[in-house]
Amino acid sequence: AVVSTQSTGIAKSSSLSIGTIDEIQKLHIRSVPLGEMPRRIAHQDQSKTFAVLTVNSRLNQETGEEIDASYIKLFNDQTFEILSTFALNQYETGWSLINTSFKEEPNQQYFVIGTAFVRPEETEPSSGRILVFQVQENKLILVTEKQVKGAAFSLNSFGGKLLSSINSKIQLFEWGLSEDGTRTLTPKCVYHGHILALYVVTRGDFIVVGDLMKSISLLVYKPVESQIEEIARDFSGNWMTCIEALDDDTFIGAENSMNLFTVRKNSEAASDEERARLDTIGEFHLGELVNRFRVGSLVMQQPDSTPLPTLLFGTVNGALGVVASLNQESFEFFKKLQDGLRKVVKGNVEFFIVVNNEE
């Protein structure tokens, strides 16, 4: 191989390959000082803004206690100038944030924030709020709020409605418009059956829930009956840190022993018992605590290439990683490569199916 500043040439036995490095394939990073800890971020195309949940921690000089104050801040998505700030109440912390629109107003986008009141005397939050904001003239305008009995750990757009996990329950809200222009969130249906439903992702009418202690469960919303029902779950005792859906039948999770694992729905199983179980089909010991999955890629897809389904993840130590869905042929190749490397390389050489459970 010959390398120049402009190109790379590789000579093979029967061919010569010359290629250039695409300068676009870089990560462009710009840091914007906040002076506070960011917790959640969402972008709104309509107003060309970012909403960011932040926490400002300061020391009380008289008592020596640390005091947290939480805010919702609005940024211009080009200059990152702070346009507007909304302060949450005492002991109130922002837990979730999305940009969404509702079926009744499909052309109007809203920032929706889920909060919890973290009071010193409570072991877990007993109350919180769901706040709906509209951006008007670069200002955050509170349109409506809904008091909830617990922490609104997650928010999801769901068929023109709003789906939230609140402590141990999954609750669906409808958007209401009155004649005088008042907007409200109205509870439509609820599902109980978790310890703490921390993470929720949706796919069509299916709802995937990551529980604090009860691993992954799969729910379905039945609009005719206006009900949410559980159809399958993973019966392992995994303490979840995040989840995501790989496709309609396969889901990935990360847990507190720093493992990644995938489960699959048994749609074609013969018995009801088998269909009610999510089977573990893959496990990997990452050694990092993953706290977020996102569908996407670190590089641009080439127009003439077959796109490879990839999932990005972030860890509490600041690492970024990619999970790629391989076809059977590629999987078998890398599995054979792993087995071959094990025979000649001393140490731990593992690509697939490595587990470290504390159970």
C-alpha positions in Angstrom: 0.0 0.0 0.0 1.2 3.5 -0.9 -0.2 6.5 1.0 -0.1 10.1 -0.1 -1.8 13.2 1.3 -4.5 12.9 -1.4 -5.1 9.2 -2.0 -4.3 5.6 -1.0 -3.1 3.0 -3.5 -3.2 -0.7 -2.8 -1.5 -3.2 -5.1 -2.9 -6.8 -5.2 -1.8 -9.8 -7.2 -4.2 -9.0 -10.1 -5.4 -5.5 -9.5 -4.6 -2.0 -8.3 -7.0 -0.1 -6.1 -6.8 3.7 -5.6 -9.0 5.5 -3.2 -9.4 8.8 -1.5 -10.5 9.5 2.1 -13.7 11.4 2.1 -13.3 14.5 4.3 -17.0 14.5 5.1 -16.6 11.3 7.1 -15.6 13.2 10.3 -17.3 14.0 13.5 -17.6 17.8 13.8 -17.9 18.7 17.5 -18.7 22.1 18.9 -18.9 22.6 22.7 -21.5 25.1 24.1 -20.8 26.0 27.7 -23.9 25.8 29.8 -22.6 26.3 33.4 -25.2 23.7 34.4 -25.7 20.0 34.0 -27.8 19.1 30.9 -30.2 16.2 31.4 -32.3 16.0 28.2 -32.4 17.6 24.8 -34.9 17.8 22.0 -35.0 19.6 18.6 -38.0 21.3 17.0 -37.9 21.9 13.2 -40.8 24.3 13.2 -39.2 26.9 15.5 -35.6 25.9 14.7 -34.8 25.6 18.4 -33.4 23.1 20.9 -35.0 22.6 24.3 -32.7 21.5 27.1 -33.5 20.3 30.6 -30.7 21.5 33.0 -29.9 21.3 36.7 -28.0 24.0 38.5 -26.4 22.8 41.7 -25.2 25.3 44.3 -24.1 25.1 48.0 -26.2 26.8 50.7 -23.6 28.8 52.6 -25.6 28.7 55.8 -26.5 25.0 56.0 -23.8 23.5 53.8 -26.4 21.6 51.9 -26.4 21.3 48.1 -29.4 22.8 46.5 -30.6 21.8 43.0 -32.6 24.1 40.7 -34.0 22.8 37.4 -34.7 24.7 34.3 -36.0 24.4 30.7 -33.9 26.4 28.3 -34.6 27.3 24.7 -31.6 27.6 22.3 -31.4 28.8 18.7 -30.3 25.8 16.7 -27.8 27.7 14.7 -26.2 30.2 17.1 -27.0 28.3 20.3 -28.0 31.6 21.9 -30.3 31.2 24.9 -33.7 32.5 23.8 -35.9 31.7 26.8 -35.7 30.1 30.3 -38.5 28.5 32.3 -37.7 27.6 36.0 -39.3 24.5 37.5 -40.6 24.5 41.1 -38.7 23.8 44.2 -37.7 20.1 44.4 -39.0 19.6 40.9 -36.7 17.8 38.4 -37.1 17.3 34.7 -37.0 13.6 33.7 -38.2 13.5 30.1 -38.4 15.8 27.1 -39.8 15.3 23.5 -40.9 17.4 20.6 -44.3 16.2 19.3 -47.6 17.1 17.6 -51.1 15.9 18.3 -53.7 14.4 16.0 -56.0 17.3 16.8 -53.3 19.8 15.7 -51.0 18.0 13.3 -49.3 21.2 12.1 -48.4 22.5 15.5 -45.4 21.2 17.3 -45.0 21.3 21.1 -42.2 20.6 23.6 -43.5 18.3 26.3 -41.6 17.8 29.6 -42.2 15.2 32.2 -41.1 16.1 35.8 -41.0 14.7 39.3 -41.0 16.3 42.7 -38.0 14.8 44.5 -38.7 15.6 48.1 -36.1 14.7 50.9 -38.7 12.9 53.0 -39.9 10.6 50.1 -38.2 7.4 49.1 -39.6 7.7 45.6 -41.5 10.6 43.9 -45.2 10.7 44.6 -46.1 13.5 42.3 -44.9 15.2 39.1 -46.2 17.2 36.2 -46.4 16.9 32.4 -45.8 20.4 30.9 -46.7 21.3 27.3 -44.9 24.3 25.8 -45.3 26.2 22.5 -42.6 28.3 21.1 -43.9 31.8 20.2 -41.6 34.6 19.1 -38.6 32.6 20.5 -40.3 32.3 23.9 -41.4 29.3 25.8 -45.1 29.6 26.4 -46.7 27.1 28.9 -49.9 25.9 27.1 -51.1 23.4 29.7 -49.9 21.2 32.5 -51.1 17.9 33.9 -50.5 16.8 37.5 -49.5 13.2 37.8 -49.1 10.8 40.7 -45.4 10.0 40.4 -42.4 10.7 38.2 -43.0 11.1 34.4 -39.9 9.0 33.6 -40.6 8.8 29.8 -42.7 10.5 27.1 -43.4 9.2 23.6 -45.5 10.3 20.7 -48.0 7.6 20.1 -50.4 7.8 17.1 -51.2 11.5 17.7 -51.5 11.0 21.4 -49.0 11.1 24.3 -47.7 8.0 26.1 -46.0 8.4 29.4 -44.6 6.0 32.0 -45.4 7.3 35.5 -43.8 5.3 38.3 -45.2 1.8 37.9 -47.8 2.5 35.2 -48.0 3.2 31.5 -50.6 5.9 30.8 -52.0 7.2 27.5 -53.2 10.8 27.2 -55.4 12.5 24.5 -55.1 16.1 23.5 -58.2 18.1 24.1 -59.3 21.4 22.4 -62.2 23.4 23.8 -64.2 26.1 22.0 -62.4 28.9 23.9 -59.0 27.6 22.7 -58.1 26.0 26.0 -55.9 22.9 25.6 -55.8 20.0 28.0 -54.3 16.5 28.4 -57.0 13.9 29.2 -56.1 10.4 30.5 -57.5 7.7 28.0 -56.2 4.4 29.4 -53.6 3.0 31.8 -51.7 -0.2 32.4 -50.4 -1.3 35.8 -47.9 -4.1 36.3 -44.3 -2.7 36.7 -42.1 -1.8 39.6 -40.7 1.3 38.0 -41.3 1.7 34.3 -38.2 3.8 33.5 -37.8 3.3 29.7 -40.4 3.1 27.0 -40.1 2.8 23.2 -42.9 2.4 20.8 -43.4 0.7 17.4 -46.8 1.0 15.8 -49.3 -0.1 18.5 -46.6 -2.0 20.4 -45.0 -0.6 23.6 -41.7 -1.9 24.8 -41.0 -1.2 28.5 -37.7 -1.4 30.4 -38.4 -1.9 34.1 -36.0 -1.1 37.0 -36.0 -4.7 38.2 -38.2 -6.7 35.8 -36.3 -6.6 32.5 -38.2 -6.0 29.3 -41.9 -6.4 28.7 -44.0 -6.0 25.5 -47.4 -4.3 25.6 -50.0 -3.6 22.9 -52.5 -0.8 22.6 -56.0 -1.9 21.4 -57.7 1.3 20.2 -61.1 -0.4 19.8 -61.2 -1.5 23.4 -59.1 1.6 24.5 -56.9 -0.8 26.5 -53.2 -1.5 27.0 -52.4 -5.2 27.6 -49.2 -7.1 28.1 -48.5 -9.8 25.5 -45.0 -11.0 26.4 -42.2 -10.4 28.8 -38.6 -11.4 29.6 -38.8 -13.3 33.0 -35.1 -12.6 33.8 -34.4 -10.3 36.7 -32.4 -7.7 34.8 -32.1 -4.2 36.2 -32.5 -2.1 33.1 -30.5 1.0 32.1 -32.0 1.5 28.6 -33.9 -0.3 25.8 -34.6 0.0 22.1 -36.5 -1.9 19.3 -34.3 -3.4 16.6 -37.4 -4.5 14.6 -41.0 -5.5 15.2 -40.0 -8.7 17.0 -36.5 -8.1 18.3 -35.5 -5.7 21.2 -32.2 -4.8 22.8 -31.5 -3.8 26.4 -28.7 -2.8 28.6 -28.5 -3.7 32.3 -26.6 -2.7 35.4 -24.0 -5.5 35.1 -22.7 -3.8 32.0 -24.2 -6.3 29.6 -26.2 -5.9 26.4 -28.8 -8.5 25.5 -31.4 -9.0 22.8 -34.8 -10.7 23.2 -37.3 -11.9 20.5 -41.1 -12.2 20.5 -42.4 -15.7 19.9 -45.3 -14.8 17.5 -45.3 -18.2 15.8 -45.2 -20.3 19.0 -47.8 -23.0 19.5 -48.8 -22.4 23.1 -49.9 -19.3 24.9 -47.1 -19.8 27.5 -44.4 -19.7 24.8 -46.0 -16.6 23.1 -46.0 -14.8 26.5 -42.3 -15.2 26.8 -39.5 -13.0 25.3 -36.6 -15.3 24.5 -33.0 -14.2 25.0 -31.2 -14.7 21.7 -28.0 -12.7 22.2 -25.8 -11.5 25.0 -22.7 -9.4 25.1 -20.5 -8.1 28.0 -19.6 -4.6 27.1 -18.0 -3.5 30.4 -19.6 -0.1 30.1 -22.9 1.1 31.6 -25.1 2.1 28.7 -27.7 4.8 29.4 -29.0 5.6 25.9 -29.7 3.9 22.6 -30.5 5.9 19.4 -31.2 4.7 15.9 -28.5 6.2 13.6 -25.0 6.1 12.3 -21.7 7.8 12.9 -21.0 8.2 9.2 -23.0 9.0 6.1 -24.3 6.1 4.1 -23.0 5.9 0.5 -25.7 6.3 -2.1 -24.7 3.1 -4.0 -24.2 1.0 -0.8 -26.7 -1.3 1.0 -27.5 0.4 4.3 -26.6 -1.6 7.3 -29.1 -1.2 10.2 -27.1 0.4 13.0 -27.9 1.6 16.5 -25.8 4.1 18.4 -25.3 3.9 22.2 -23.8 6.2 24.8 -22.3 5.2 28.2 -22.0 7.0 31.5 -18.2 7.2 31.0 -18.8 9.2 27.8 -18.1 6.5 25.3 -20.0 6.1 22.0 -20.6 2.8 20.3 -22.4 1.2 17.4 -24.6 -2.0 17.3 -25.0 -3.3 13.8 -27.5 -5.9 12.7 -25.6 -8.4 10.6 -27.1 -10.8 8.1 -26.6 -14.6 8.7 -23.7 -14.9 6.3 -21.7 -12.0 8.0 -22.5 -13.3 11.4 -21.2 -16.8 10.6 -18.0 -15.3 9.2 -17.3 -13.2 12.3 -18.2 -16.1 14.6 -15.7 -18.3 12.8 -13.1 -15.5 13.0 -13.7 -15.3 16.7 -13.3 -19.0 17.2 -10.1 -19.0 15.1 -8.6 -16.1 17.1 -9.3 -17.9 20.3 -7.1 -20.7 19.3 -4.0 -18.6 18.4 -4.3 -15.5 20.5 -3.8 -15.5 24.3 -6.2 -13.6 26.4 -9.9 -12.7 25.9 -10.9 -12.5 22.3 -14.7 -12.2 22.2 -17.1 -10.6 19.7 -20.3 -12.4 20.6 -22.2 -14.0 23.5 -20.1 -13.1 26.5 -22.0 -12.6 29.8 -21.1 -11.3 33.2 -24.1 -11.5 35.5 -24.0 -11.0 39.3 -26.9 -13.3 39.8 
